[in-house]
């Protein structure tokens, strides 16, 4: 039952994408949550995809996988990491889903013959989603991140919805504008004009921001704050600096130093309290004081865009490595290796002798042979190995080829007619593939598995609280795949020394494979995605133990 008068905070971006709007919104939400409020985020995306599941990770970053199977934007992962609780379908909305809902409603004659238009019907649906989330969660505060930047035609309906909600709920809605303040090298001073123009775009839509959060190289000086106050009609004290930092996890500390938590509470008419961020301070101190480094080679296929390399394609993985690194008092340095290069080049020269090797998520034939070779290289060289989803499947292929001796071993995805397809299409997925129904049809979300005692996996889950039910031996990981380990060959694998250390409760599917410690220091592949459940204050056990194995005395 919804018993509270919910407050709403819209967060918009200015000038460029990737400015840090999501981490800023998450940091504000964290501060408010740590004053004792129940804060629930929602992210609105511009694209017409129904969800993020069918988008190439190079185009829009690594889709974040939620417990309920929602394939969302990376910012949903940021919210989970900062706030420490799970997000789901109600917290992630695309323009495609909004239009789909309204059009389906029109087809059912639910508008009683009205002419259905962008305003008010699309804006009404946007507002309805926000209010429904407030009712469902009984939230004190809903933070609403608007995708893209102010002035884009794709997201103007979101801004119109925010204007309408603020107009109908005076005093209960505020707007925070996160904008970029560049410092051109040839000038040597930060320039406020771009943000002034961004705010002008907001004003043209009937929106006056209550706060400006300025993303810049350094803290803003008084002159820049004065200019923002004068030209943007924002109180000087509500112009907040968000400078470049060594870690995104420092952002809540910097915002709190400027009393953003108290200023927002005052603006919303809520009791003014100070956020308790003791744990966050400890985390940042650990990050700052950690000196030792381990090097992890990641053999993947989604690193490049044009002449540039992208971290966002494997964002959750890199975050999980950082979390586990700090948990082991080491920094994790990653070396990105093209799986396609691994197909043809000498692995001794290409991979060398890193402290650990990871083969992450992937799809299809391109680069697969390089990943298989990398998995085998890690096994032979006794280098700690972690295979994630496709990395688990291709580790099984490598074992079948180089240990069991099936030279033709493969995955059905890449060799549909192979004799030894040790990875095959899940029967329930065949109809989807035949219909080319790719969106939202995989094995998605959280699935329980029973973990075998005495294995690396079981000992890892048991070591860290909250990851396994010891009485039942059950854990749960998030999944996003169509292909699985082919149980027809399970006995052959086990006879040759591979351990199937976890199986799903519902379908008895192989979830985790590993080699015993007597054979290899750490060699484990998981069909699930532990990277999506890792948090800075609660690193995932499999990553913790992998990094621990990588640390050389």
N, C-alpha and C positions, 0 to 999 in steps of 0.2 A: 504494500500500500504506500502510495506517495504522500508523505506527510509534510514535506518541507517546501519552502519557497526557494526554488533553485535559482542560482545566479549563473550567468552565462558570460564567458570570455571568448571573444573571437580573436584569432591570431592570424594576421595576414602578412604577406611578404612583399618586399619591394625590390625592383631592379633586376635581380638575377635569381635563378634557381640554385639550390645547393648552398644557400646562404647560412643555413643553420636554424631555419624557422622551427623545424621539428624538435631539435634539441633545446631550443629556447622555450618552446611550449611545454616540453617535458620537464624542464627545469623549474618553470613557474608552477606547474602542477605539483611537482615534488615539494616545493616550498609550502604551498597551500595545504597539501596533504599532511605535511609534518607540523602544521599548526593544529591538527586535529580534525580537519574537514574531510568529508568524503568527496574526492575529486575524480571525475570520470572523463576521459578524453574521447573525442570523435574526430576523425580525419575525413575531409571531403576532397576527392580527387577529380580532376577535370576530364580525364579521358572517358571515351565511350565504351571501353572494355567493361564488362560486368564486374570483373575482379582483376587482380594483377597476375593471375595464374598463367595466362597465355602470352604474357609480354616477355620478349627477349631480355634477359638480365642486363645485357649491355645497354639496352635502350633506357631502362628505368630503374636499374639496380636490382638487387636480389629480392624477389618477393618474400615477404615475411609470412611464415606459416603459423597460424594460431591453433589453439587447442581444439576448437570446434571445426577445424578444417578450412577456415577462411584463408584465402591467399591474398595477402594485403600488401600495402606499401611498407617500406622499411621503417617509416616513422612509427608505425604500430609497435614494431620491435623496440624502438627507442622508449616509447611509453612503458612497455613491460619492464625494460631494464631499469628505468628510473623509478617507477612507482612500485615495482615488486609484485604486481598482480596481473592476471591474464586478461588479454583483450579478446575480442571476437567480432562476429559479423555486424553487431550493432554499433561498433566503434569504427567501422570502415565502410565508406559509401563512395561509389563512383557516379559520375554523371550518367554513365550507361545504365546503372541500376535504377537511378531516379527516373530516367525516361522510360525504361522498361516497365517499371511499376505503374507509371501514369498511363502509358499506352495500353497495358493489360487491363487497367481499370476502365479505360474508355471502351475497349472492346467488349467488356461485360456490361456496358450501358450503366455504369455506376455514376456517371456524371449527368444522367437524366436528360440527355440530348443537348447539353451545353456545347458551345464550341470550345474545345480544349486548347489552352494557350500556355505559353511559357510563364506568363504572369497572369493569373495567380496560381495556376495549377502546379507548375514545377516548383515555384518558391514555396507553396503550401506544403508540398511533399518534403522539401528540405527541412522546413521548420518542424513538420510532424516527426521526422526522424530524430531531431534533436530533443524534442519534448518527450517522445516515447522513451528515449534512453534515460532521460531524467526520471521519468516515472518508474521505469523498470528497475533502476539501480538505487532509487531514493537518494540521489546525489545532492550534496550541498552546492557543488559547482560543476558545471560542464565546461570543459575547454574545447573550443571548436577551431581546428586548424583548417584554413582554407588553402587548397592546393594552388600551385602556381604563384604568379605575382599580380599585384594590382595593375589594372589596365588591360589585361588580356581579355579578349572577347569570350574565350571558353568558360571563364569562371564568373562572369558578370552576374549570373543568376544567384550564385552563392552570396555575393555581396548584397544583392537586392534582398535576399532572405534575411541577411544580418540587419539590414536597415529596417525592414518591417518588424522583425522581432524586437529590436531596440525601441522602435516607435510605439509598439504595443505594450512594452514592459519597461517603462521609464524607471531608471535607477537600478535595474537588475541586469543590465547588459553593458559591458565595456568592450572596447576594441584596442588591441595591442598590435602595433605595426612594427614588424622587424624589417629593417632596411639596411642597405649597404652604404658605407661611407668610405669611398676609395681615397687613397693617398697616392696620386700619380708621382712617379719617381722624378720626373722633370720639374715638378713643382715643390714637392717636399712638404705639403700640408694637406690635411684632410679636407675634402670638398663636400659641402652640405647640399649643393644645388640638386644632385640626383634624387636625394631623399625628399627635398622640397617638392620636386615634380611628382614623385610617387605619392606623396600626401595629397597633392593637388588632384591626382587621379581618384583618390578616395573621396575627396570633397565633392568631386563632380558626380559621384554616385550617392551623395547625401550622407556620407559617413565622415565623422570627425574623430580621429583616433584619440584615445585618452592617454596612451603611452606610446612613445617611440623607443624601441630597443635598437640601438645603433651598432651594427656589426662593422668593426674596423680593426686596423692593425693594433692600435693602442687604445687606452682609455681616452674618452673625449675630454678635451680641455673646456674651460668655462666659456671661451669665445664661441666654440661650436655649439654648446648647449644654449647659449644666448640666441644664436641665430635660428636654431630649431624652434625655440620658444616663440620668437618673433614671427617667423615666416610660416610656421605650422600650427600656431594657436594651441600649443601644448605647454602646460606649466613646466618651467625649467626643471623642477624636482622630479618630473615624470619623464624626463629624457634620460634613458638608462644606457650605460655603456656595456657592450658585450664584445670585448676585444679578443683577438686571436690568443689562444691558450695552448699549452702543451698537451692538454687532454680535455675532451668534451665534458668529462665528469667534474671539472672545475667550475663549469658554468653556474651551477646552483650557488656555489660559494661566492662568486663575483656578484651575482644578482642580489644575494642576501646582504652583502656588504653595503649595497645601495638601498637597503630596506624595501626592495620591491614587494616582498610578501606583505609587509605592513601597509604599503601604499595601495596595493590592490584591495586589501581588506577594507581600508578606509573608503576607497572609491565605491565599493559595493555595499557599504553600510553594514559590514559584518564586524563582530567583536575582534579587536586588534590583538593578535598574539604573535609571538616570535617563533619562527620555524626552528625545530630541533633537528640539526643536521650533524650530530656527533658522529654517526657511522660514516657519513659522507666525507667528513673531515679526515677520519682515519684512513679511508680508502685513498683519498688524494695524497695523504702523507706517505702511504705505502708506495703509490705510483712515483712520487717524487724521489723517495729514498732508494728505490730498487735500482741496483747497478748492474748485476750480473745479467748476461744475455744468452739465450739459446736461439739457434737458427733452424727454422722449419721451412723445408722446400715444399711448395704446393704445386702439384702437377695438375693443371686445370685447363679449361678451354674457353673461358669467358673473361679474359683479362683485357683485351684490346678494343679500342674504338678509334679508328683512323691511326694517327701516329701517337696516341695516348694510351696509357695504362689505367685501368679503373679498379679501385678498391671496392666500389659499391656492388660489383657483380657477386662478391662473396662476403657481403657486409656482416652477416650474422656469424660466419665462420671466423673472421678476423676479430670480432668482438669477443667471441668465446675463447679464442686463444689468448687475448689480452687478459680476460678475467682469470683464466687458469694460470697464466704467467704470474700475475700479481699474487694469486693464492699460493704460488710456490716461490715467491720472492725472486722472480726473474722477469726480465723483459723478453718478449717474443719478437724476434726479427724474422720476417717472412721473405722468402725468395720465390718469386713467381716464375714458373717454368711452363712453357707452352707444351701441351700434350702432343701437339702435332710435331714439334721438334723432337720430342722424345721417341717418336716413331722411327726416325731415321738417323739421329745423331748418337754418338758414343755416350752412354749414360755416365760413365766414369768422369768424362769431361763436363757433361751437361749438369748432372746432379751432384757429383762429387761425394762428399761425406758430411752432409748436414746432421744436426742433432736429431732430426725427425723428418718424416715424410708424410704428407697428407694427399690423398686423392679424394676430391670433394664431389659434390653433386654434378650431374651432367646428363646429357641426352644424346642418343644417336651415335653414328659411326665415326664422325670426325674426331680424331684424337684418341679414340678408344684404345687402339693398339699401343699408343704411347703410355696411356694410363696402366694398361696391363703390364707392360715392361717395367714401369716404375714400381708397381706393387711387388713384382717378382724381385726387382733390384733391392728393395727394402728387406725382403725376406732373406735373400742370400747374404746381404751385407750386415744383417742383424741390426739394422737401423730401425728404431721405433716407428711403427706404421699405424695410421688411423685412416680407415676407409669409411666415407660417409655416403650412404645410399648407392650411387653408381660406383663409388670407390669400394664399397663392400662387394658389390656384384662382380666387379672386374678383378678384385682380389681372389674371388672364388674361381673365376676363369683362369687366372694366372696359376693358381694351385692345381687346377685340373690339367693344365697343359704341362707344367714343369715338374710337378711332383707325382701326380697319378699317371701322367704320360699320354693323355688324350690331346694330341697336337691340334686336332680340329675343334677343341672345346671353345665355346663362344656363348654369347647371349642371343636369344631369339630375336631381339631387337635389331641386331646387326647381321645375323645369318639365319633367316627364317626357316631354312630347310636343313640346318645342321644336325648331325647325328648326336653330338654331345653338347646340346644346349643346356648348360648347367644353370642358366638363368632363363626363365621363360615367362610368357605373358600370363598374368593372372586370369583364370577363366572368366571371372566376372567382368573383366575389362575388354574381352573380345568384341562384344556387341558395340561398345563405345568406339572402338577402333574402326569397326566396319562402317559405322555411321559417321565417322570423322567428328565425333562429339568429344572434343578435347577439353573444353573449359569445365572445371569443377567436377570431373568424372573420375579422377584417380582415387587411389586409396589415400584419403586425406584425414588430417587431424590426429588426435591422440588415440593410440591403441595400446591396450595392456599386453604385457608379455611376462611369462614365467622364466625366471633366470635360474640357471643350474648352479647349485652351491659348489664352492671350491674352484670357481673359474675367476679369471681376471675381472670379468664384467660384474659378477656377483660381489666380489670383494670391494670393487670400486663403489658400487651403489650402496653397499652396507656401510662403508666408511664415512659417508656424508649424510647428514640427517635430511629426511624429507624426500628421498628419492626412491625408496623401496619399502614395501610392506614385508618385513622380515618373516612374519608369521606365515604368509602365503607365498613369499618369494616373488611378489609381483612388482613390476615397475611399469612405467608408461612413457612412450616417446611419440613425438609427432611424425607423421608420415606424409610422403608426397611422391608416389611412384605407381607404375603400372606393372612392372616386371618384378619377379621374385625368384628366390632360390628354388631350383627344381628338386623337390624332395625325392624324385625317382633315383637320384644319384647320391643321396645323403649317406648311405652306408659305405659307399666307395670313398667318400671324403673322410669319414670317421675312421675307416680302416687305415687310411694313409696318414692319420695324425691330426686332422683338422677337427676342432671342437665346435659343435653348434651349442653355444652357451645360453641362448634364449630363444623361446618360441612363443608366438602369439597365442593368446588365450582363445580367441574366437575361431581361428582357422588353422592353428598349429603350424603357422609359417615360420621358417627360420628367420630370426630377427637379428641375431648377433653371431658372428663366427670369430674364432680366435685360434692362435697357436699356444700351446702350453709354455709356461715360463722356462721350462727345462730345455726348450728348443729355441725360443726367441725372447728377448727382453720385454717386448710389447708389440704384438701384432694382432690387431683387432679391427673388424669391420662391422658396422651397424647399418641395418636397413633404415632405421629411423634417423631423425635429425636432432641430435642432442644440442647442436649449436643454437637452435631456436629457444631452448629452455634455459640457457645460461644467462646469468645476471651478475653484475659487478660485485654485489654483496653476497652472491650465492652461486659460485662457478659450478659448472656441471661436472659430476664425478669422472666421466670418461675422459674429458679434457684435462681434468686435474691429474689423473693418473698417467695420461699420455705425456703431458709436460714433465711430470715427475720423472718418468722414464728417460726423457730427453736430457735431463740435467746431469751433466758429467761432473763428478767430484773433482 
